[in-house]
Amino acid sequence: MTTQSTAAQTTAPQTSPAPHTDARGCFLVVATPGEGLPPAFKLFATSARQQAIIRVAGGCKGFTPQASAAMMPFFLGGFAEKDVAGAITRQYKGVVFSGGTANANEDGDLSDDMVTNVPAVLRAAYGVVAMSTTPRTADMALERKHGGLVVGDTVSTRIDYRQDAAAVMQKSASQLMDWDGDVPVYFDFMADLKEAGFQTAVITLNGGDITRDEIYGALSRGIPVIAVEGSLRETDAFIKAFRDGDWSDTCAEKRAKLVKANKDTKPCDDIVAGCQAILAGVDKSLVSIVQLTDPDSLLKVMAARGLLV
Amino acid sequence: MATDESTAKAATSTTSASWLESSPTLFVQSEGQSCEKFLANFFRNVRHFVLRGTGGCGNMKPEYYFGLENLKLALGGDLDVPESAPLDDTRRAKFEGFCLFGGTRMIGKADPSQIYLGITEVFPALSARCPDARILGVVAKAGHLRTTPHGTIVSHSEADPYVTIIHPVQHSVLLLQPTVDKLANWDSEYQRCIDICEAPAKNNWPGLLIAYNGGGVTAREISAWAQLGRKDPFYRVLLVKDSGGTAGEFACDQNFLDEHPHVHVCENTVESMRAKLLELGAIVTPQASVPNSAE
């Protein structure tokens, strides 16, 4: 037998999972819907210690200071069960992904004030794999002082570099995308993972038209939706429709805009009819309702859905 | 030429899954298209290791057939090891991970039940022996497709006594074609496999190309991996000495081996193959097996 001991030493076999973090920083790709998310990006999901992926969708428009302050504790409390001494007894160890943007201050430090920061916060706290897909709705820029990647119209809107992997979706190098441009792509990603045995869920709070599409899009694909009550706007409108059969708040913001502009509101009627058709055909057990001010309500749902290990 | 009972049996077996569920999924990829559904195989909860198997098929001389069985035993474990054997007994070591291979089988024109041996018979046999392996075929559409009661023909030549079909025993198949009307060349298989390996390599998974016998295409694949391995530790190579063909030639080329320290060589025996595969992490004993989800 021919042996090459030097080579064997430099290429020792790896039998344990590789660390998911790219040593250089947050792995970043720019992709177009036609080519889809690159495999190297997608495989980050397989480095999670649990085969599960949760999309956190929505926003925090109109939040009171109290609601804003409650948001991160809600997620931190809902993703890990702790004993009286504060030690973790069960927790979520899968992938958490979102829209991936973060607000930065002049020193380049990122805030934890948006829904899109949830993956990075949970990564720091519990070691989940944090990923994102972001539609490129503006020309990108590199902030001059620290080089952060600016993806919005203002210099403070950055890609959250505290994540493991981020994908920016664009129509082409010269064409921008609508805010919902990444939604079909990330649903396809979740569907592939689901088929491979991953548990899936979408947690929604607040949000407008896109969040509504995400809620009903998830349900129509058999993906569980955990709706956060008290978070306002389309998420609360969905809860009202689901629980009480009251559709009056669904598409309400868009309707108000059309009325104000003296335009026909039939597009809103069509949207509501579409949502009603979806809801009528789905398994109601796909929906869970939790309260923003009660992290335990999220913890209970996470446990009941087998998302804590 | 032989009748491979184990793989033939596996092809028709309906053990725990139904025949439909146990049938391989087939994806056809034209040039310029992505193949996300095939790549989604890598999302499965399978140990992170990519084994690419390549080598001789129709042109392999019969005197080298014996090594194919050695390779099956080395990758699939010794079936005669008693249950009482310790968990760290290396004879119990098996391949766990994702295996990319040519995805085809050669069957006789005169008698389709006759199977012509080649490297692509080794890896399907693992599907029965190695429950924690995902066997993935990448097939070049070298001829216009024909559906037959004996399988889907992907190439045939007047000169050969066999036709090449898509192997019935594997988990998933990617069929490569330039377009619906154009034929692929044989090199496209290994080139696509290198493309596929790019993502696991970037995610720090380990990889290994094992080459047995083979001709010009195998030589080009070995060279490509050897070159890539200079920059990326994913691209390691294991050549089987005395396997004939170009793999056997490379295995005796000391200059080549000296220039590429990540290219390894084993003898054409079960023991030697097993020792190298263990060293390189391609096979693991039950004791050493660690699921990806383990902390």
Contacts between the chains, C-beta under 8 A, distances in Angstrom:
chain1	res1	chain2	res2	distance
A	1	B	265	7.6
A	1	B	266	6.1
A	1	B	267	4.9
A	1	B	272	4.6
A	1	B	275	7.1
A	1	B	276	7.6
A	2	B	241	6.7
A	2	B	251	7.3
A	2	B	257	7.5
A	2	B	264	7.8
A	2	B	265	3.9
A	2	B	266	7.6
A	2	B	267	7.9
A	3	B	264	8.0
A	4	B	257	7.0
A	4	B	261	6.0
A	4	B	263	7.8
A	4	B	264	5.9
A	4	B	265	7.5
A	6	B	261	5.7
A	7	B	236	8.0
A	7	B	261	3.8
A	7	B	262	5.3
A	7	B	263	7.6
A	7	B	264	6.5
A	8	B	264	7.5
A	8	B	279	5.8
A	8	B	280	7.7
A	10	B	233	7.2
A	10	B	261	7.2
A	10	B	262	7.6
A	11	B	233	5.1
A	11	B	236	5.5
A	11	B	262	5.7
A	11	B	280	7.3
A	12	B	281	7.8
A	13	B	206	6.2
A	13	B	279	7.1
A	13	B	280	5.7
A	13	B	281	2.2
A	13	B	282	7.8
A	14	B	48	7.6
A	14	B	49	7.9
A	14	B	204	7.6
A	14	B	205	7.6
A	14	B	206	4.7
A	14	B	281	6.2
A	15	B	47	7.7
A	15	B	281	6.0
A	15	B	284	6.2
A	15	B	288	6.0
A	15	B	289	7.9
A	15	B	290	5.4
A	16	B	290	5.5
A	16	B	294	7.4
A	17	B	48	6.3
A	17	B	290	7.9
A	17	B	292	5.0
A	17	B	294	7.4
A	18	B	48	6.5
A	18	B	203	6.4
A	18	B	204	3.7
A	18	B	205	6.3
A	19	B	204	7.2
A	20	B	203	7.8
A	35	B	34	5.8
A	36	B	34	5.3
A	36	B	36	5.3
A	37	B	36	8.0
A	38	B	199	7.2
A	39	B	36	7.9
A	39	B	39	4.9
A	39	B	42	7.3
A	39	B	196	7.6
A	39	B	198	7.4
A	39	B	199	3.5
A	40	B	198	6.6
A	40	B	199	4.2
A	40	B	202	4.2
A	40	B	203	6.6
A	42	B	39	7.4
A	42	B	43	7.4
A	42	B	199	7.4
A	43	B	42	6.2
A	43	B	43	7.9
A	43	B	199	5.1
A	43	B	200	6.5
A	43	B	202	7.6
A	43	B	203	4.5
A	43	B	205	7.9
A	44	B	203	6.7
A	45	B	43	6.7
A	46	B	42	6.8
A	46	B	43	5.9
A	46	B	48	7.1
A	46	B	203	7.5
A	46	B	292	6.8
A	47	B	203	6.7
A	47	B	292	7.8
A	48	B	293	8.0
A	49	B	293	5.4
A	49	B	294	7.7
A	49	B	295	6.1
A	50	B	293	6.1
A	51	B	45	5.5
A	51	B	293	6.7
A	93	B	293	7.9
A	188	B	36	7.2
A	192	B	36	6.6
A	192	B	37	7.0
A	192	B	40	3.9
A	192	B	43	6.2
A	193	B	40	7.6
A	193	B	43	5.3
A	195	B	40	6.5
A	195	B	43	8.0
A	196	B	40	5.8
A	196	B	41	7.5
A	196	B	43	3.6
A	196	B	44	4.9
A	196	B	45	7.6
A	197	B	43	7.8
A	197	B	44	6.5
A	197	B	45	5.7
A	198	B	43	6.9
